[in-house]
Amino acid sequence: METLELLFEDPGGGEMYKYLPSTLSLRTERTCTPATLSGDIPDVTGKTPRMGATVRLKVDGVLMFYGFVFSSSITRWGVLSFTAYDSLRYLKNTFSNHYDGSYTFDQVLRDIATANNLKIGKIAQTPNLGRNLSIDNESGFDVISRLVDTATVLTKKILVFYDNFGELTLSYADEMIADVLVGDDALATEYTLTTNIDDDTYNQIALFRESSSTGGRAYVTAPPKEQHNENADKWGVLRLTETVDDILTDAQMQDRADKLLEMKNRPFKSMNITALGVVGLRAGMMITIHFPSLDDEVSKRQTVILDAVEHTFEDCTHTMTLETRTFWRDTTDA
């Protein structure tokens, strides 16, 4: 197994602790969710890390986690269990502000970061996001998730928001491609392929826009009401209704509705893969998968985005669980 270095430092540059854990789990998700590091450390004697202590995990010299202790416990036998999160955890705090005129993701993110004493890293360039924005006691998570969705519509590219070891970062997924192949003959030890129409499948899309600048409401659908919907006949009506930002024009709303229908009007396929661990892999990155043993369109070699990655270090082994999902366009039972 790789060389692990787990280092704690009490708040304010206090005492430092270096431990050898018996088990460690590191989980990252692509959506606005803090990375979580948890584990058990045997034979702990004397002082234990205080709440808010910084935690650094290095594997073979590569930094894989930087965060803060939020809970810990110790047993009679000296086993310390802990849970730490990266700085995205502080985005659970609420935020209020109003932005007049055209505003940018960078501008709002910097204000949220300042309110929570967080650092800003590299922020991908995005278009101006809207004419105005009112935020009334919303969590930073909710605000940033909404801005990511809007920026994704405007750029037509997937954006990933994450903590890059202490710095809030926004990147395009296609700039986070890892040179990693996972498949039947590469790293994978087990997998499950799931198909359903219960999770994220829709055959009708309805979008609304509440305009604070004009005081009116706009409404678009896909497909048009007069158009026959074959999948609605097969599955029943599965409708997705969303409210979109004021910035979107009627044409942009219709374009979004059409694209959502194209993407979601098919059975949903997801894969959960267990594999040998790869140092540095995290959710939001893109990898190549290849499972030719599957009698399915998923057997084709393809690049996918990782929705969640969980690394496990235990019994001198490093494994990982990968969660990825997509609608393969040539699915046979759509």
N, C-alpha and C positions, 0 to 999 in steps of 0.2 A: 504493500500500500504506500501511497505518497506520504511524505513527511508533513505532519500537522503541527501548526503553531497556534495555540489559542491563548490570547493575551488580554487580560482585564486591567483597566486603570480606573481607580476611583475618581469621582468628579473633582474638578479643580486641580488636576495634576497630582492626585494623592497617591496612595500605595498602589503598586502594581502586582499582579498575580499571573503566573504562567502555569497552566494546567495541562495535563494529558487526559483528555476525555475518554470514557469507555464507549460512549455513543454520541453522535452528533447528527442533527438534521438541519439542512438549510433549504428553505423553500422560497422561490420567487414566482410572482405571477405577472402576466402582461398588463392587466388592468391596474387601476390606481389602488394598489395594495402594498403595504410595507413588506420587505423581505423579513423572514422570520428565521432566527437561529435558535435552536433549543438543544439541550443535551444533558447528559449525566456525567459527573466527574467524581470518581471514587477517592477515598482516602484523603478527604479534605480535612485539614486540621488548622486550628487558629482562626484568624479572621477570614471572612468571606466578602466578596465584592458588594459594595453598597448599591442601592437603587440609583439608576442613572449612570452607573459606571460604563465606560466605553469598552467595547468588545471588538477585537480584531481577530479574524481567522485567515491564516495563510496556509496554502497547500502547495508544497514544493516551491515555496517562495512567492507564489502568486496570491495577491490579496483577493479573497472571495467574499468577505463580509466585513462591514464596519457599521456598528450600531451601538445600542444602549440597552442595559439591563432594565427590564420592566417587572420581572418577578423572579424569585428564587426560593428554594426550600432546601433544608438539609435534614437528613435522617439521623437516627441514633447511631448508625454505623458509619457516619461521615460521608455519605453520598450527597453531593450537591447537585440539584437540578435547577436549571435556569431557562429563561426565555428572554431573548433580546430582539429588538426590531431596529430597522434602519430609520433614517430621519423622516421617511414618509409617514411614520406613525403620528407625527405631530400635526399632520394635515387633517386629523380628526377634529382639531380645533375649528370653531366657527369663525366666519369672516364676513364683514359688511363693507360695502363701498359702492359708489356710483361713478360710471365712466360716461362722459358726454363725448360725442363725436366718434371718430374712428379710433379703435384701440387695438392693441396687439397682444398676443399670447404672452410675449416677453414682459410687457408692462404689468399685466395682471399677476403673473407668476412672481415677479419681483416684489410686488406689494404684499402678496400672501407670504412670501419668504421672509420679508422684513418683519411682518407682524408676528412671526413665529421663530425669529432668530435663526433662520435656516440659510444655508449657502446656496448660491446659484452656480451651476456649471455651464456646459455648452447647451444652448437652446437653438434648435433647428429653426431656420427662417420659415415663417408662415405668413400668409396674407393678412391684411387688416381684418379683424374678426367681425366688426359690426358698427352700427351707428351709435348705439348706446347699450349700456349694460348696468343693471341694478342687481346688487347682491345683498340680500337681507338675511343675515345670521345663518348662512349656509356653511357647511363644512368645506374645508379646502379641497377635500376629495371630490365632492359633488361639483364644485365650480370648475376644477381642472378637468374632470371627466367630460363635462359639457363642452369645454373649450377644445379638448382633444377631438371630440366628435365633430364639432363644427370645422376645425382645421382639416380634418380628414376629408370631409365633404368638399371643401374648397380646393384642396390640393389633389384629391383623388388618390392619395397615398396613405398607407397605414403609418400612424405615428405611435411611438412608444414613450411613455413618461415613466421615469424610474429614478432611484437614488444611485448615483455613481460614486459610491464610497464617501458619502458626506456631502455631495453636491446634487441638487435637483437638476435633472437632465431631460431634455426632449430630443429624440432622434427619430429619423425615418427608419422603418424596419428594414428596407432594402439596403441600408448602410450598416446593418448589423448582421451580415451574413457570416456565419462561422464555417470554417473548412472542416466540417464534420459529416460523416456518412454513418447513418444508423440503419440497419436492416438485417435480413436473414443471416448474412455472412459478415456483419460488421457491428460489433458491440451489443446488439440486442440479444437478450436472453429470454424474454417473454413479451407478449403483446396481446391486447384485446382490441378488436375493431367493433365498434357499435354503430348501428344504423337506426335512426328513429325520425318520426315527424312530430315529436312531442316537445322537443327542447327549443329549437330555433327555426322551425319551418313555418312559413306563411305563404298563402296564395292570394291574399289581398293586402294592400298597403294603403293606409290613409294618413296623410300628413297635414298638420294644421300650423298656421303661423299667426301668432298674436302680435300685432304691430303696435308698439308703444308710440311710434312716430306718426302713424296715420290714424290710430285708434280703430283699425279694422281687422278683420280676420280673413285669411285665405285658406283654401282647402283644396287638396288634390288627391287623386286616387290612382292606383295602378293594380290591375288593368282597369280601363274605363268600364263603367257600369254596364254599358251595352255589349261589351265583349264577352264571349263565352269563355269560361274558365274550366278547363278540363280537369285540373287537379282538385278544384273545389268539388266537382262531381264525385271524384274518387275518395277524397278524404273528409269532405265537409268543408265549411268555411273556416279558415284559419287566418284571422285578421290581425295585423300589426298596426297600432295607432300611435303616432308620435307627434309631439310638438317640436317644431324646429325654430332656430333663432331668427330674429327679425331681419338679419342681414340677407337671408336668402331671397332671391327674386322668385316669381312664379315659375319661370323657366328652370331655375336651379332646383326648386322644390320638385317639379315634375321629373327632372333628370334623376334626383335622388330616389324618388319613389320607384321609377323604372328600374334603377340599378339594384335597389333593395329587393324588388320582386324577382329580378333575374337571379340574384344570389340566393334568396331564401325559398323560392318556389321549387323545392326539391328535397328529398330526404336528407337528413343531416347525418354526416359521418364523422366520427371522432376516433382517435387512437390513443390508448394508454400503453406506453412502452416502458419496460424495465430493461436497463442496459448497464454495461460497465461504465463507471464514472469518467467524465471528461472535465478536467479542471477548467474553471472559468466560464462554463456554459450557464446561461441564465435565461429566464423567460423574456420574450420579446425578440430574441435572436432568431435567425432563420438557419435551418440545417437541411441537408438532403436525406431523404428516406428512400429505401428500396426494399420491398418485400415481395419478390417474385413468386413466393410460395402461395400467396393469396390468390384465389380465383375471383378477382375483383379488380375494378379499375384502380384501386389503391396499390396494386402490384407494380404500377409504373413508377419509375424513378422520378422523383419530383422534389421541389423545394417547398418547405412548409415553415410557418411561423410557430414558435413554441408558446403556448398559452400558459403553461406552468412547468417549472423544473424543480424537482426535489432531490437534493444530494443527501445520501446517507453514508456515514462513516461508522463502521462497526466491525468488530472481530477482524481487524486488519484488512478490511475490504472497503472499497469505494464503489458504490452503485448509485444509479440515478433513475428516477421515474420521470418520464416526459409525457406531457399532455398536449396534444395538437388536434386541431379540428379544421375542417374545410368542407365545402360542397364541391366534390369532384364533378366537373362539368359534364362528363360523359357517363354519369351514373345511369344504370340501365333501368332502375325502377322508379324514376322520377315521375 
